[in-house]
Amino acid sequence: MDAYDPECAPDPGSWLESDERERIVLVEAWHRAARIDLPNVAVHAALHTVVENQIAMNLEPVVRAMHRLTKEGLTRHDAVHAIGSVVATHLFDMLKMGQGDNADASQARYFAAVERLTATSWYRGGK
């Protein structure tokens, strides 16, 4: 992969064939070139990468959410942010729960949260 643009879905095969660090660097580079001021570009890029990975892997709840959010009026970039906010919340919740959580139950909670996500709920929660 040579470049990343959050408004255009990366080719799933090329995206997944590239190195994870390379994906993050491409996302960081796009944000820097767009002169988007972020408190932590590395964390922001990592969340973008997680969402793009899930879309490229065709995880159905995430793919459905991306489609739903863009139909509701979000740009693709904002839809990535909305889903990324669910990823971040889920990770935080996992850290609070400690090691006793079942992986299947954790994934089911994440997918349910992604399925509930709407443009309106994301706007209410803030960007």
WOURFEN-V872621 format. One record per residue. N is the residue number from 0. SS is DSSP state (H for helix, E for strand, L for the rest). OMEGA is omega in degrees with one decimal (NA if undefined). NEAR is the number of other C-alpha atoms within 12 Angstrom. Layout:
BEGIN
n=N ss=SS omega=OMEGA near=NEAR
n=N ss=SS omega=OMEGA near=NEAR
END
This chain:
BEGIN
n=0 ss=L omega=-178.9 near=22
n=1 ss=L omega=-175.4 near=16
n=2 ss=L omega=178.0 near=23
n=3 ss=L omega=173.2 near=30
n=4 ss=L omega=-175.7 near=28
n=5 ss=L omega=177.7 near=28
n=6 ss=L omega=179.5 near=20
n=7 ss=L omega=179.3 near=15
n=8 ss=L omega=176.3 near=28
n=9 ss=L omega=174.7 near=30
n=10 ss=L omega=-175.1 near=22
n=11 ss=H omega=-179.1 near=20
n=12 ss=H omega=179.7 near=17
n=13 ss=H omega=-179.0 near=21
n=14 ss=H omega=-176.6 near=30
n=15 ss=H omega=177.3 near=23
n=16 ss=H omega=-179.2 near=17
n=17 ss=L omega=178.7 near=22
n=18 ss=L omega=-179.0 near=16
n=19 ss=H omega=179.4 near=22
n=20 ss=H omega=178.1 near=19
n=21 ss=H omega=178.3 near=22
n=22 ss=H omega=-179.6 near=34
n=23 ss=H omega=179.4 near=30
n=24 ss=H omega=178.1 near=26
n=25 ss=H omega=178.9 near=29
n=26 ss=H omega=176.9 near=38
n=27 ss=H omega=-178.2 near=31
n=28 ss=H omega=179.1 near=23
n=29 ss=H omega=-178.5 near=26
n=30 ss=H omega=177.8 near=26
n=31 ss=H omega=179.7 near=20
n=32 ss=H omega=178.6 near=15
n=33 ss=L omega=179.2 near=14
n=34 ss=L omega=177.6 near=11
n=35 ss=L omega=-178.5 near=16
n=36 ss=L omega=-178.2 near=13
n=37 ss=L omega=178.4 near=14
n=38 ss=L omega=179.5 near=10
n=39 ss=L omega=-175.3 near=14
n=40 ss=H omega=-179.1 near=24
n=41 ss=H omega=178.7 near=22
n=42 ss=H omega=178.8 near=20
n=43 ss=H omega=-179.5 near=29
n=44 ss=H omega=178.5 near=36
n=45 ss=H omega=177.8 near=28
n=46 ss=H omega=174.2 near=31
n=47 ss=H omega=-176.1 near=42
n=48 ss=H omega=177.6 near=40
n=49 ss=H omega=-179.1 near=32
n=50 ss=H omega=179.5 near=41
n=51 ss=H omega=176.9 near=42
n=52 ss=H omega=-178.2 near=33
n=53 ss=H omega=177.0 near=30
n=54 ss=H omega=-179.8 near=31
n=55 ss=H omega=178.0 near=24
n=56 ss=L omega=178.7 near=22
n=57 ss=L omega=173.7 near=19
n=58 ss=L omega=-168.6 near=22
n=59 ss=H omega=-179.8 near=18
n=60 ss=H omega=-179.4 near=27
n=61 ss=H omega=177.5 near=35
n=62 ss=H omega=177.7 near=27
n=63 ss=H omega=180.0 near=24
n=64 ss=H omega=178.7 near=37
n=65 ss=H omega=179.4 near=38
n=66 ss=H omega=-178.5 near=26
n=67 ss=H omega=-176.8 near=27
n=68 ss=H omega=178.7 near=32
n=69 ss=H omega=174.6 near=25
n=70 ss=H omega=179.0 near=15
n=71 ss=L omega=173.6 near=20
n=72 ss=L omega=177.3 near=18
n=73 ss=L omega=169.1 near=25
n=74 ss=L omega=177.5 near=22
n=75 ss=H omega=179.9 near=30
n=76 ss=H omega=178.1 near=29
n=77 ss=H omega=177.0 near=27
n=78 ss=H omega=175.0 near=41
n=79 ss=H omega=178.1 near=45
n=80 ss=H omega=-179.3 near=36
n=81 ss=H omega=178.8 near=39
n=82 ss=H omega=177.1 near=47
n=83 ss=H omega=177.7 near=36
n=84 ss=H omega=176.3 near=33
n=85 ss=H omega=176.4 near=34
n=86 ss=H omega=-178.0 near=34
n=87 ss=H omega=178.8 near=25
n=88 ss=H omega=-179.7 near=20
n=89 ss=H omega=179.0 near=25
n=90 ss=H omega=178.6 near=20
n=91 ss=H omega=179.2 near=15
n=92 ss=H omega=178.1 near=18
n=93 ss=H omega=179.3 near=21
n=94 ss=H omega=178.2 near=14
n=95 ss=H omega=-175.2 near=12
n=96 ss=H omega=-178.9 near=14
n=97 ss=H omega=-173.1 near=13
n=98 ss=H omega=-173.4 near=11
n=99 ss=H omega=-175.6 near=11
n=100 ss=L omega=176.1 near=16
n=101 ss=L omega=-177.0 near=13
n=102 ss=H omega=179.8 near=14
n=103 ss=H omega=178.9 near=10
n=104 ss=H omega=179.0 near=14
n=105 ss=H omega=178.9 near=23
n=106 ss=H omega=179.0 near=21
n=107 ss=H omega=177.4 near=16
n=108 ss=H omega=178.8 near=23
n=109 ss=H omega=-179.4 near=29
n=110 ss=H omega=178.6 near=25
n=111 ss=H omega=178.7 near=21
n=112 ss=H omega=177.8 near=26
n=113 ss=H omega=179.4 near=38
n=114 ss=H omega=179.3 near=26
n=115 ss=H omega=-174.4 near=22
n=116 ss=L omega=173.6 near=34
n=117 ss=L omega=176.2 near=29
n=118 ss=H omega=-179.6 near=32
n=119 ss=H omega=-179.4 near=19
n=120 ss=H omega=178.1 near=21
n=121 ss=H omega=177.8 near=27
n=122 ss=H omega=178.7 near=19
n=123 ss=H omega=-179.2 near=11
n=124 ss=H omega=-179.1 near=15
n=125 ss=L omega=178.4 near=12
n=126 ss=L omega=NA near=19
END
